[in-house]
Amino acid sequence: LGLSALAAADPLSTPPGHWGEPLAPIPQQRLDELEASTAERIRETRRLLNETLAQREVTSTELASLYGRLGALYAAHMMYAGAELGLRNARALDPQGFQWAYYAAHVALEQGEAEQALDFLSEAARLDADYPTLPLRRGEALLSLNRLDEARAAYAQVLDQPGLRAAALYGLAKIH
């Protein structure tokens, strides 16, 4: 009774049938080491997502936004398993949402998964090839893989952008 009651009370752990197919379950994460206000924000976002999952009239884009918010909260606090699942669900629900692929690339880079980050960055580039920081993030991933010529070319793409110039020069300095 205890586990089935918990699962019923937390649709994120077992998404309802009408949403279940494309969605990965997101188990509760340990929050006891976080500041109380941070833990409460995560609990509140999960609560809102659980309520939203129970509704049939919600759009997939709205639900993707909530999953993305949860994924971002987990990522900001290095809770990468939850972050990956939240962003995976956001991407499944809103495949045209550039931000979900871009955030997933950021999470992969933070974990040292440069090859996976490149895949997500390619997906993001298909959705918005002109996003200003894409070459910078691509350069970071390529540098991590020791693909130096490609990293150099990626950093060079943003050298003339004032807000990105310093980061591009920093990346180039790592190569030389």
BAFI-3210 file (N, C-alpha, C; in Angstrom, 3 decimals, decimal comma, padded with zeros to 6 digits):
// residues 176
n [1|2|3|4|5|6|7|8|9|10|11|12|13|14|15|16|17|18|19|20|21|22|23|24|25|26|27|28|29|30|31|32|33|34|35|36|37|38|39|40|41|42|43|44|45|46|47|48|49|50|51|52|53|54|55|56|57|58|59|60|61|62|63|64|65|66|67|68|69|70|71|72|73|74|75|76|77|78|79|80|81|82|83|84|85|86|87|88|89|90|91|92|93|94|95|96|97|98|99|100|101|102|103|104|105|106|107|108|109|110|111|112|113|114|115|116|117|118|119|120|121|122|123|124|125|126|127|128|129|130|131|132|133|134|135|136|137|138|139|140|141|142|143|144|145|146|147|148|149|150|151|152|153|154|155|156|157|158|159|160|161|162|163|164|165|166|167|168|169|170|171|172|173|174|175|176]
n.u [000,835|001,939|003,971|002,469|000,562|002,214|003,217|000,833|000,299|002,301|002,540|004,716|006,597|005,419|004,109|000,772|-001,397|-002,329|-000,274|001,898|003,357|005,427|006,944|009,512|009,736|010,267|011,905|011,594|014,000|016,801|016,580|017,504|020,023|020,020|019,483|016,718|014,861|015,480|014,981|012,250|011,350|011,853|010,181|007,709|007,613|007,535|005,076|003,315|003,736|002,795|000,059|-000,587|-000,082|-002,249|-004,327|-006,274|-006,604|-004,375|-001,698|000,910|003,118|002,901|003,210|005,763|007,221|007,029|008,316|010,817|011,475|011,686|013,815|015,831|016,021|016,946|019,398|020,740|021,464|023,163|021,995|021,993|020,784|017,993|017,793|018,489|016,368|014,119|014,641|014,758|012,092|010,897|011,945|010,801|008,089|007,987|009,352|010,234|011,223|013,813|015,276|015,262|016,920|019,274|019,700|019,967|022,370|024,060|023,908|025,014|027,627|028,483|028,763|030,858|030,331|031,023|030,645|027,947|026,929|027,590|025,825|023,342|023,730|023,835|021,219|019,954|020,977|019,726|017,228|017,524|019,752|021,069|021,474|023,278|025,261|025,753|028,050|030,098|029,539|029,751|032,448|033,538|032,761|034,067|036,720|036,993|037,013|039,392|039,513|040,937|041,299|038,685|037,480|038,854|037,907|035,195|035,233|036,279|034,119|032,613|034,176|033,866|031,628|030,575|029,644|030,496|033,110|035,248|034,954|035,348|038,001|039,239|038,713|040,149|042,703|043,176|043,689|046,057]
n.v [-001,198|001,273|002,019|002,013|003,921|006,137|006,386|006,949|009,410|010,898|011,634|012,247|010,321|008,096|008,712|009,654|007,607|008,999|010,754|009,216|007,717|009,271|010,168|010,142|008,676|010,646|010,196|011,028|013,290|013,486|016,004|016,981|018,084|020,541|024,135|025,328|026,997|026,512|023,761|023,862|025,270|023,383|021,287|022,616|023,062|020,422|019,706|021,403|020,417|017,789|018,322|019,476|017,369|015,768|017,008|017,094|018,986|020,534|021,849|020,288|021,918|023,658|021,833|020,925|023,212|023,306|020,882|021,530|023,673|022,310|020,602|022,525|023,608|021,374|021,043|023,420|022,908|020,837|018,323|016,081|013,758|014,097|016,491|015,750|013,975|015,659|017,545|015,819|015,021|017,503|018,007|015,863|016,496|019,000|019,206|021,196|023,112|025,039|025,783|023,564|021,587|023,065|023,613|020,973|020,330|022,013|020,857|018,350|019,160|020,176|017,842|016,655|015,276|015,553|014,611|013,890|016,415|017,741|016,455|017,367|020,107|020,165|019,451|021,694|023,658|022,992|023,924|026,636|028,133|030,529|031,306|033,137|032,098|029,480|028,651|029,136|027,355|025,013|025,127|024,769|022,117|020,757|021,371|019,983|017,441|017,374|018,164|020,207|021,954|022,198|023,285|025,722|026,962|027,168|028,906|031,144|032,036|033,627|035,721|038,411|039,266|041,375|040,681|038,099|037,899|037,889|035,345|033,741|034,390|033,414|030,661|030,202|030,770|028,567|026,677|027,346]
n.w [000,000|000,774|-001,196|-003,608|-002,992|-002,717|-005,342|-006,679|-005,569|-006,649|-009,685|-011,302|-010,853|-011,979|-014,811|-015,852|-017,921|-020,295|-020,777|-020,427|-022,436|-023,977|-021,857|-019,389|-016,192|-013,256|-010,503|-006,993|-005,725|-003,505|-001,218|001,138|001,598|000,511|000,638|002,558|001,192|-001,488|-001,724|-001,252|-003,516|-005,494|-004,619|-004,861|-007,622|-008,536|-007,363|-008,778|-011,341|-011,001|-010,525|-012,974|-014,736|-014,184|-015,428|-018,382|-020,304|-020,679|-022,650|-024,602|-024,863|-022,684|-020,606|-021,202|-020,607|-017,815|-017,138|-018,148|-016,469|-014,024|-014,660|-015,056|-012,485|-011,049|-012,404|-011,774|-009,218|-009,342|-009,545|-011,444|-012,550|-012,216|-013,632|-016,264|-016,872|-016,616|-018,666|-020,830|-020,986|-021,494|-024,048|-025,435|-025,308|-026,492|-029,199|-030,891|-029,295|-028,851|-026,551|-024,848|-025,940|-025,958|-023,219|-022,352|-023,583|-022,152|-019,584|-020,171|-020,867|-018,396|-017,015|-018,224|-020,527|-023,431|-026,081|-026,118|-025,554|-027,928|-029,681|-028,669|-029,099|-031,866|-032,419|-031,293|-033,011|-035,404|-034,834|-034,243|-035,781|-035,632|-033,017|-030,701|-028,831|-029,533|-031,193|-029,327|-027,176|-028,631|-029,273|-026,699|-026,171|-028,248|-027,662|-025,260|-026,270|-027,475|-030,101|-031,684|-033,974|-034,932|-032,663|-032,489|-034,851|-034,184|-031,944|-033,223|-034,695|-032,987|-032,186|-032,947|-031,637|-029,215|-026,517|-026,286|-026,915|-024,984|-023,775|-026,015|-026,662|-024,374|-024,659|-027,033|-026,077|-024,469|-026,337|-027,604]
ca.u [000,000|002,762|004,588|001,464|-000,032|003,196|003,235|-000,400|000,387|003,380|002,502|006,026|007,287|004,743|003,195|-000,526|-001,460|-002,472|001,025|002,951|004,161|006,693|007,569|010,301|009,440|011,296|011,765|011,938|015,425|017,125|016,659|017,857|021,283|019,823|018,876|015,280|014,120|015,729|014,229|010,830|011,090|011,805|008,928|006,588|007,594|007,029|003,645|002,631|003,804|001,868|-001,297|-000,740|-000,164|-003,583|-005,273|-006,255|-006,706|-003,102|-000,986|002,231|004,090|002,814|003,796|007,209|007,773|007,158|009,393|012,060|011,755|012,173|015,149|016,757|016,227|017,839|020,726|021,362|021,946|023,972|021,221|021,968|019,843|016,696|017,892|018,444|015,016|013,221|014,903|014,356|010,641|010,592|012,265|009,815|006,800|008,125|010,556|010,663|011,703|015,269|015,876|015,409|018,144|020,395|019,924|020,472|023,792|024,751|023,986|025,991|028,952|028,821|029,100|031,982|029,821|031,164|030,059|026,499|026,665|027,607|024,561|022,299|023,999|023,410|019,750|019,617|021,321|018,672|016,060|017,861|021,173|021,638|021,580|024,649|026,255|025,931|029,451|030,903|029,313|030,320|033,896|033,845|032,633|035,140|037,968|036,990|037,304|040,712|039,348|041,411|041,034|037,253|037,220|039,376|036,965|033,950|035,492|036,493|032,810|032,015|035,169|033,404|030,425|031,090|029,324|031,067|034,518|036,148|034,857|035,975|039,452|039,633|038,736|041,289|043,934|043,338|044,152|047,447]
ca.v [000,000|002,467|002,398|002,334|005,196|007,169|006,552|007,622|010,787|011,544|011,218|012,389|009,037|007,234|009,612|009,072|006,972|009,891|011,394|008,273|007,185|009,943|010,736|009,315|008,966|011,389|009,868|012,062|013,463|013,844|017,461|017,343|018,818|021,858|025,152|025,103|027,717|025,810|022,510|024,203|025,604|022,122|020,615|023,372|022,801|019,050|019,730|022,026|019,461|016,704|018,830|019,694|016,050|015,216|017,710|016,641|020,118|021,235|021,581|019,677|023,010|024,103|020,780|020,961|024,343|022,899|019,894|022,266|024,413|021,347|020,199|023,637|023,681|020,285|021,310|024,519|022,381|019,665|017,091|015,857|012,711|014,753|017,492|015,054|013,450|016,789|018,098|014,798|015,114|018,777|017,820|014,945|017,188|020,203|018,962|022,424|024,036|025,190|025,900|022,273|020,971|023,890|023,347|019,601|020,409|022,628|019,837|017,354|019,764|020,247|016,493|016,144|014,435|016,456|014,016|014,049|017,850|018,073|015,982|018,311|021,381|019,986|019,524|023,103|024,415|022,738|024,702|028,066|028,161|031,855|031,624|033,663|031,346|028,102|028,330|029,142|026,076|023,983|025,206|024,150|020,665|020,281|021,474|018,850|016,219|017,600|018,422|021,583|022,776|022,479|024,196|027,033|027,513|027,520|030,128|032,254|032,509|034,599|036,722|039,775|039,572|041,990|039,968|036,756|038,000|037,462|033,887|033,147|034,556|032,481|029,338|030,151|030,723|027,194|025,863|027,708]
ca.w [000,000|000,895|-002,467|-004,614|-002,603|-003,030|-006,788|-007,061|-005,121|-007,375|-011,086|-011,946|-010,730|-012,948|-015,526|-016,217|-019,233|-021,439|-021,010|-020,095|-023,536|-024,275|-020,666|-018,471|-014,783|-012,517|-009,081|-006,019|-005,496|-002,114|-001,106|002,507|001,672|-000,087|001,492|002,688|000,147|-002,750|-001,653|-001,373|-004,926|-006,233|-004,220|-005,437|-009,067|-008,681|-007,047|-009,910|-012,446|-010,692|-010,770|-014,405|-015,369|-013,946|-016,290|-019,774|-021,215|-020,761|-023,901|-024,427|-024,705|-021,284|-019,781|-021,480|-019,867|-016,411|-017,061|-018,351|-015,237|-013,033|-015,093|-014,796|-011,031|-010,678|-012,971|-011,030|-007,938|-009,691|-009,396|-012,876|-012,964|-012,347|-014,700|-017,550|-017,094|-016,846|-019,991|-021,814|-021,122|-022,152|-025,464|-026,015|-025,399|-027,323|-029,979|-031,563|-028,267|-028,900|-025,219|-024,167|-026,469|-025,534|-021,788|-022,229|-023,942|-021,013|-018,532|-020,619|-020,738|-016,971|-016,550|-018,991|-021,623|-024,573|-027,290|-025,972|-025,676|-029,359|-030,259|-028,276|-029,774|-033,263|-032,382|-031,065|-034,222|-036,393|-034,443|-034,289|-036,148|-035,395|-031,596|-030,605|-028,045|-030,012|-031,525|-028,108|-026,495|-029,502|-029,062|-025,403|-026,303|-029,132|-026,901|-024,320|-027,035|-028,075|-031,535|-031,558|-035,159|-034,946|-031,539|-032,906|-035,828|-033,481|-031,168|-034,161|-035,154|-032,066|-031,778|-033,222|-030,866|-027,983|-025,291|-026,307|-027,301|-023,901|-023,630|-027,192|-026,500|-023,327|-025,283|-027,961|-025,289|-023,999|-027,466|-027,972]
c.u [000,867|003,348|003,565|000,767|000,916|003,233|001,985|-000,361|001,446|003,410|003,826|006,803|006,698|003,718|001,895|-000,522|-001,544|-001,206|002,171|003,864|005,457|007,492|008,336|009,899|010,601|011,099|012,099|013,456|015,629|017,350|017,193|019,173|021,185|019,315|017,369|014,498|014,298|014,930|012,737|010,471|010,992|010,520|007,721|006,488|007,100|005,526|002,846|002,636|002,849|000,424|-001,560|-000,849|-001,559|-004,635|-005,159|-006,231|-005,422|-002,404|000,378|003,301|004,085|003,475|005,319|007,883|007,980|008,245|010,751|012,460|012,299|013,590|016,184|017,040|017,178|019,262|021,453|021,960|022,665|023,282|020,938|021,011|018,451|016,683|017,760|017,040|014,022|013,396|014,567|012,857|010,233|010,844|011,249|008,470|006,831|009,387|011,065|011,173|013,221|015,895|016,103|016,667|019,368|020,724|020,475|021,961|024,600|024,942|025,015|027,418|029,397|029,257|030,267|031,589|029,820|030,530|028,537|026,123|026,651|026,329|023,428|022,485|023,631|021,892|019,306|019,885|020,294|017,449|016,297|019,362|021,844|021,771|023,033|025,658|026,471|027,383|030,364|030,768|029,888|031,844|034,307|033,801|033,764|036,493|038,082|037,346|038,661|040,644|039,665|041,127|039,558|036,876|037,672|038,402|035,655|034,133|035,647|035,168|032,220|032,993|034,687|032,132|030,849|030,814|029,971|032,568|035,457|036,127|035,511|037,502|040,001|039,727|039,900|042,606|044,219|043,922|045,629|048,418]
c.v [001,244|002,921|002,754|003,641|006,341|007,433|007,280|009,093|011,572|011,062|011,404|011,087|007,991|008,086|008,921|008,571|007,926|010,691|010,392|007,846|007,960|010,366|009,709|009,667|009,734|011,097|011,071|012,107|013,799|015,345|017,917|018,110|020,213|022,852|024,968|025,773|027,043|024,518|022,785|024,566|024,336|021,366|021,293|023,117|021,385|018,997|020,295|021,088|018,298|017,127|018,974|018,371|015,447|015,860|017,193|017,823|020,936|020,876|020,963|020,753|023,544|023,085|020,734|022,075|023,996|021,844|020,571|023,055|023,486|020,888|021,273|023,782|022,578|020,560|022,384|024,040|021,045|018,339|016,596|014,776|013,306|015,772|016,838|014,553|014,572|017,367|017,106|014,881|016,405|018,650|016,902|015,643|018,385|020,073|020,187|023,467|024,049|025,097|024,552|021,553|021,738|023,646|021,938|019,553|020,988|021,609|018,767|017,902|019,820|018,899|015,883|015,224|015,248|015,905|014,172|015,524|018,268|017,620|016,951|019,667|021,306|020,070|020,978|023,933|024,188|023,606|026,207|028,211|029,482|032,223|031,968|032,794|029,911|027,804|028,288|027,809|024,916|023,952|024,548|022,629|020,092|020,327|020,314|017,538|016,296|017,708|019,903|022,455|023,158|023,447|025,607|027,709|027,950|028,800|031,334|032,833|033,596|035,682|038,159|040,152|040,083|041,207|038,599|036,757|037,480|035,943|033,183|033,249|033,601|031,062|029,182|030,070|029,325|026,293|026,114|027,411]
c.w [000,000|-000,426|-003,518|-004,271|-002,920|-004,527|-007,261|-006,677|-005,892|-008,825|-011,820|-011,906|-011,671|-013,690|-015,919|-017,654|-020,402|-021,717|-020,949|-021,222|-023,766|-023,040|-019,834|-017,048|-014,145|-011,040|-008,200|-005,856|-004,013|-002,041|000,244|002,629|001,060|000,947|001,469|001,559|-001,219|-002,790|-001,837|-002,813|-005,765|-005,898|-004,861|-006,946|-009,335|-008,411|-008,217|-011,122|-012,224|-010,954|-012,264|-015,153|-015,240|-014,851|-017,721|-020,744|-021,337|-022,083|-023,609|-024,242|-023,275|-020,355|-019,973|-020,697|-018,395|-016,226|-017,228|-017,122|-014,157|-013,386|-014,809|-013,301|-010,567|-011,174|-012,176|-009,711|-008,116|-009,381|-010,814|-013,343|-013,170|-013,474|-016,071|-017,869|-017,377|-018,244|-021,101|-022,067|-021,822|-023,660|-026,144|-026,240|-026,349|-028,176|-030,739|-030,572|-028,221|-027,509|-024,562|-024,647|-025,984|-024,058|-021,572|-022,590|-022,794|-019,884|-018,916|-020,492|-019,284|-016,420|-017,316|-020,127|-022,920|-025,848|-027,274|-026,112|-027,142|-030,058|-029,931|-028,955|-031,253|-033,373|-032,201|-032,316|-035,327|-036,105|-034,517|-034,526|-035,814|-033,919|-031,282|-029,872|-028,514|-030,393|-030,299|-027,363|-027,311|-029,339|-027,761|-025,497|-027,152|-028,435|-025,911|-025,003|-027,733|-029,607|-031,747|-032,771|-035,237|-033,825|-031,904|-033,875|-035,153|-032,676|-032,082|-034,651|-034,259|-031,604|-031,957|-032,471|-029,494|-026,700|-025,188|-026,575|-026,211|-023,730|-024,818|-027,089|-025,428|-023,882|-026,225|-027,208|-024,742|-025,095|-027,728|-026,879]
res [l|g|l|s|a|l|a|a|a|d|p|l|s|t|p|p|g|h|w|g|e|p|l|a|p|i|p|q|q|r|l|d|e|l|e|a|s|t|a|e|r|i|r|e|t|r|r|l|l|n|e|t|l|a|q|r|e|v|t|s|t|e|l|a|s|l|y|g|r|l|g|a|l|y|a|a|h|m|m|y|a|g|a|e|l|g|l|r|n|a|r|a|l|d|p|q|g|f|q|w|a|y|y|a|a|h|v|a|l|e|q|g|e|a|e|q|a|l|d|f|l|s|e|a|a|r|l|d|a|d|y|p|t|l|p|l|r|r|g|e|a|l|l|s|l|n|r|l|d|e|a|r|a|a|y|a|q|v|l|d|q|p|g|l|r|a|a|a|l|y|g|l|a|k|i|h]
***
